[in-house]
């Protein structure tokens, strides 16, 4: 891809990801996947049995990028790089998923309180069906 390319497809609904790209001057078009009862099974975020948190977050980011690339072709959109990312928490070797309710959020926060956990973010870019990924890992401790 040349430095003259001006746009990408962002395979994410995250307001924070959109904000970060805007801050650094990256122009993007958002690819929206289906969720709920008609969710795209290709981007299922359910951890696999025995899957390590790093493997999980990288698999999900890659799946989003690959599915985004297929959506670009199906929808006959301009073929631009597809950027996706996934972030998860790892605590004691376990993937800590998104809370399903306020009570679940309180339970998770209580479990993490006073302890160290890792925030794992995998970023994937797909161009011409080739996917590259990077991983960011940060240790976090809060009272």
Buried (B, 14 or more C-beta within 10 A) or exposed (E): EEEEEEEBBBBBEBEEBBEEBEEEEBEBEEBEBEEEEEEBEEBEBEBEEEEBBBBBBBBBBBBBBBBBBBBBEEEEBEEBBBBBBBBBBBBEEEBBBEEEEEEEEEEBEEBBEEEEBBBBBBBBBBBEEEBEBEEEEEEEEEE
